[in-house]
Amino acid sequence: QLRLVESGGGLVQPGGSLRLTCTAFGFSLGTSRVGWFRLAPGRDREGISCFSSSGGRIIYADSVKGRFTISRNNAMNAVYLQMNNLKPEDKAIYYCVAAPPQGTYCSHQMDDFHYWGQGIQVTVSS
């Protein structure tokens, strides 16, 4: 069964850090285009990062640029999202996504990603 599973969410104070982990089952993330989306209360789902399948391109939404970092560990079949200097507006459900390889192509379009994790809650509050 093909699926993605996120872990590492939780409650953190403003200015704190969290690292989300996404693990794939049934397919290889190492040859996939991967990314992260989030859904905050009262907002549309937002694409926040994408890592191309070739590894040659990474993009971030302006809202997280300079604070979040996406990375991958092919040996562990995992993708990570390091989130630093978290703000209350980062509170959301975070989703790991993946798609078949397509060179350096990357986007924050929901329709571009075939596989979605179940989502994990991140809360930023004092």
CORWOSUL-V845303 format. One record per residue. OMEGA is omega in whole degrees, 0 to 359 (999 if undefined). Layout:
BEGIN
OMEGA
OMEGA
END
This chain:
BEGIN
181
178
176
180
178
174
175
179
178
182
179
178
175
183
181
184
172
172
175
177
175
179
181
176
176
176
185
173
182
180
184
165
185
180
178
171
173
179
180
179
176
182
173
176
188
171
185
177
176
179
185
182
179
183
186
182
174
177
178
170
180
184
182
184
180
180
182
178
176
177
181
176
186
180
179
183
187
173
184
171
176
183
180
178
184
182
179
181
174
178
183
166
183
182
170
181
179
181
178
184
178
175
182
182
175
177
173
179
182
184
181
186
185
187
180
171
183
179
179
185
170
180
180
185
175
999
END
